[in-house]
Amino acid sequence: MSATGEVTGRTGRGRRIILWRHGQTAWNVERRFQGTTDVELTETGVGQARRAARLLASLRPDAIVASDLRRAANTAAELSALTGLDVTRDEALRETYAGVWQGLTHEEIIDRHGAEYTAWKRGEPVRRGGGELETEVADRAAPVVLRHAEKLPEDGTLVVVSHGGTIRTTIGRLLGLEARHWESLGGLSNCCWSVLGEGVRGWRLLEHNAGTLPEPVLGDDD
């Protein structure tokens, strides 16, 4: 944006990574843990993706990379249709594999795996449902994001279309936070996004769980 708030798509302030969560699915509505299960977008989810894509397209992204699961890939396709950019799909951007938790509702997880759930919420390294550790998700996802970010021009923008848990762990890794603090970042609503900006000390979190265009930060140190 310009100093007046006009959307220009170029800031001249380094590269940006926009981490965009997919639109709504039926399992989101039912509060079922999706993990790597390939659940399709609902009609509402498609509408969310189209609205968000119109906003993000105005930022003139340089590249789009997405999870290969349909809910993320189809969300990314809406932005691709507006920008003309190809979408690179990568299974490393899939959601956390959560074994026997997948397909269970939030209430069923607490009822059947309460101790495991509580330990995870405390920040302990837990293989939820016998699946992946959060650090293992970051190990596979963060390098993909960085590899694509490194290909950007100096003030370029990368859009990463992925899943709530994977986005949170990737942000935590790129910010250099200890894994036990990643949960403090909070979740993303369907089709909302977070923005990382490149600074002299590494990546900074500029926006989190945003659903509108990023605004310039004025006087953040005073």
C-alpha positions as CSV (number, residue, x, y, z in Angstrom):
1,M,0.0,0.0,0.0
2,S,1.0,3.6,-0.5
3,A,1.3,6.0,2.4
4,T,-2.3,7.1,1.6
5,G,-3.6,3.5,2.0
6,E,-3.9,3.0,-1.8
7,V,-3.3,-0.6,-2.8
8,T,-0.2,-0.8,-4.9
9,G,0.8,-4.4,-4.4
10,R,4.5,-3.3,-4.0
11,T,5.9,-1.9,-0.8
12,G,9.6,-1.6,-1.5
13,R,10.1,-3.1,2.0
14,G,11.3,-6.6,1.3
15,R,9.5,-9.8,0.4
16,R,6.2,-10.9,1.9
17,I,4.7,-14.3,2.5
18,I,0.9,-14.5,2.8
19,L,-0.2,-17.8,4.5
20,W,-3.9,-18.3,3.5
21,R,-6.1,-20.9,5.1
22,H,-8.6,-22.8,2.9
23,G,-12.3,-22.1,2.8
24,Q,-15.0,-23.8,4.8
25,T,-15.6,-27.6,4.6
26,A,-18.4,-29.7,6.0
27,W,-16.0,-31.1,8.6
28,N,-15.1,-27.6,9.7
29,V,-18.8,-26.9,10.4
30,E,-19.1,-30.2,12.3
31,R,-15.8,-29.5,14.2
32,R,-14.3,-32.7,12.9
33,F,-10.5,-33.1,12.8
34,Q,-9.6,-33.2,9.1
35,G,-5.9,-33.7,9.1
36,T,-4.8,-35.3,5.9
37,T,-8.4,-36.4,5.0
38,D,-9.2,-34.9,1.6
39,V,-12.5,-33.0,2.4
40,E,-14.0,-30.8,-0.3
41,L,-15.1,-27.1,0.1
42,T,-18.7,-26.4,0.9
43,E,-20.6,-23.9,-1.3
44,T,-19.9,-21.3,1.5
45,G,-16.2,-22.2,1.3
46,V,-16.1,-21.6,-2.4
47,G,-17.7,-18.2,-1.9
48,Q,-15.2,-17.4,0.9
49,A,-12.3,-18.3,-1.5
50,R,-13.7,-16.1,-4.3
51,R,-14.1,-13.1,-2.0
52,A,-10.7,-13.5,-0.4
53,A,-9.1,-14.1,-3.8
54,R,-10.4,-10.7,-5.1
55,L,-8.6,-9.0,-2.2
56,L,-5.4,-10.9,-2.4
57,A,-5.2,-10.4,-6.2
58,S,-5.0,-6.7,-5.7
59,L,-1.7,-7.2,-3.9
60,R,-0.3,-8.6,-7.2
61,P,1.3,-11.8,-5.9
62,D,4.3,-13.2,-7.8
63,A,3.7,-16.9,-7.0
64,I,1.2,-19.3,-5.5
65,V,2.0,-22.6,-3.8
66,A,-0.6,-24.8,-2.2
67,S,-1.3,-28.0,-0.4
68,D,-2.4,-30.7,-2.8
69,L,-5.5,-31.5,-0.7
70,R,-8.7,-30.3,-2.5
71,R,-9.8,-27.8,0.1
72,A,-6.5,-25.9,-0.3
73,A,-5.9,-26.5,-4.0
74,N,-9.4,-25.4,-4.9
75,T,-9.1,-22.3,-2.7
76,A,-5.8,-21.5,-4.5
77,A,-7.5,-22.0,-7.9
78,E,-9.7,-19.0,-7.2
79,L,-6.7,-16.7,-6.9
80,S,-5.0,-18.4,-9.9
81,A,-8.1,-17.6,-12.0
82,L,-7.8,-13.9,-11.2
83,T,-4.0,-13.5,-11.4
84,G,-3.1,-15.9,-14.2
85,L,-0.5,-17.4,-12.0
86,D,0.0,-21.2,-12.0
87,V,-0.4,-23.0,-8.6
88,T,2.4,-25.2,-7.5
89,R,1.0,-28.0,-5.4
90,D,3.1,-29.6,-2.7
91,E,2.0,-32.4,-0.4
92,A,4.5,-31.1,2.2
93,L,1.9,-28.3,2.9
94,R,-0.8,-30.7,3.9
95,E,-2.4,-30.5,7.4
96,T,-1.0,-32.4,10.3
97,Y,-1.6,-36.2,10.1
98,A,-3.4,-37.1,13.3
99,G,-4.0,-40.8,13.0
100,V,-7.1,-42.0,14.9
101,W,-8.1,-38.4,15.7
102,Q,-9.0,-37.8,12.0
103,G,-12.7,-37.8,11.5
104,L,-13.5,-37.3,15.2
105,T,-15.4,-34.3,16.5
106,H,-13.8,-32.0,19.0
107,E,-16.0,-33.5,21.7
108,E,-15.2,-37.1,20.7
109,I,-11.4,-36.3,20.9
110,I,-11.7,-34.9,24.4
111,D,-13.9,-37.8,25.5
112,R,-11.7,-40.6,24.0
113,H,-8.2,-39.0,24.2
114,G,-8.6,-36.3,26.9
115,A,-5.2,-36.8,28.5
116,E,-3.4,-36.6,25.2
117,Y,-5.4,-33.5,24.2
118,T,-4.7,-31.8,27.5
119,A,-0.9,-32.5,27.2
120,W,-0.9,-31.1,23.7
121,K,-2.7,-27.9,24.9
122,R,0.0,-27.5,27.6
123,G,2.6,-27.4,24.8
124,E,4.0,-30.9,25.3
125,P,5.3,-32.7,22.2
126,V,2.3,-35.0,21.4
127,R,1.7,-37.3,18.5
128,R,-2.0,-36.6,18.4
129,G,-3.8,-39.8,17.4
130,G,-0.4,-41.5,16.8
131,G,0.3,-39.0,14.0
132,E,2.9,-36.3,13.4
133,L,4.5,-34.0,16.0
134,E,4.0,-30.3,15.3
135,T,7.8,-30.0,14.8
136,E,7.7,-32.6,12.1
137,V,5.0,-30.6,10.3
138,A,7.2,-27.6,10.4
139,D,10.2,-29.6,9.3
140,R,8.3,-30.5,6.0
141,A,6.4,-27.3,5.4
142,A,8.7,-24.4,6.4
143,P,11.5,-25.4,3.9
144,V,8.9,-25.4,1.0
145,V,7.8,-22.0,1.9
146,L,11.3,-20.6,2.2
147,R,12.4,-22.2,-1.0
148,H,9.6,-20.5,-2.9
149,A,10.1,-17.2,-1.0
150,E,13.8,-17.2,-2.1
151,K,12.7,-17.1,-5.7
152,L,10.8,-13.8,-5.3
153,P,12.0,-10.5,-6.5
154,E,13.2,-8.0,-3.8
155,D,9.7,-6.8,-3.0
156,G,7.8,-9.8,-4.2
157,T,4.8,-11.6,-2.6
158,L,4.3,-15.3,-2.2
159,V,0.8,-16.7,-1.4
160,V,0.9,-20.1,0.5
161,V,-2.5,-21.8,0.6
162,S,-2.6,-24.4,3.4
163,H,-4.3,-25.5,6.6
164,G,-4.6,-23.9,10.0
165,G,-2.3,-26.2,11.9
166,T,0.4,-26.3,9.2
167,I,0.3,-22.5,8.9
168,R,0.6,-22.0,12.6
169,T,3.6,-24.3,12.9
170,T,5.2,-22.8,9.8
171,I,4.9,-19.3,11.2
172,G,6.3,-20.4,14.5
173,R,9.3,-21.9,12.8
174,L,9.9,-18.9,10.6
175,L,9.7,-16.5,13.5
176,G,12.2,-18.7,15.5
177,L,9.7,-19.3,18.3
178,E,10.1,-22.4,20.6
179,A,7.6,-25.1,19.6
180,R,5.8,-24.9,23.0
181,H,4.8,-21.3,22.2
182,W,3.4,-22.0,18.7
183,E,-0.1,-22.5,20.1
184,S,-0.1,-18.9,21.4
185,L,-0.3,-17.7,17.9
186,G,-4.0,-18.7,17.8
187,G,-6.0,-20.1,15.0
188,L,-7.0,-18.9,11.6
189,S,-10.6,-18.6,10.5
190,N,-11.6,-20.1,7.2
191,C,-10.1,-18.2,4.3
192,C,-8.3,-15.7,6.5
193,W,-4.6,-15.3,6.3
194,S,-1.4,-14.1,8.1
195,V,1.3,-12.0,6.6
196,L,5.1,-12.3,7.2
197,G,7.4,-9.6,6.1
198,E,11.1,-9.8,5.6
199,G,13.2,-7.7,8.0
200,V,16.8,-7.2,8.8
201,R,16.6,-9.8,11.6
202,G,14.5,-12.3,9.7
203,W,10.8,-12.7,9.2
204,R,8.3,-10.6,11.2
205,L,4.6,-11.3,11.7
206,L,2.8,-8.3,10.2
207,E,-0.8,-9.5,10.2
208,H,-2.5,-12.5,11.8
209,N,-6.0,-14.0,11.0
210,A,-6.7,-11.1,8.7
211,G,-9.7,-11.0,6.4
212,T,-9.1,-7.6,4.9
213,L,-6.1,-6.1,3.1
214,P,-3.0,-5.5,5.3
215,E,-2.7,-1.9,6.5
216,P,0.6,-0.1,7.0
217,V,1.9,-0.2,10.6
218,L,2.7,3.3,11.7
219,G,4.9,4.0,14.7
220,D,5.0,0.4,16.0
221,D,7.8,1.2,18.3
222,D,6.3,4.2,20.1
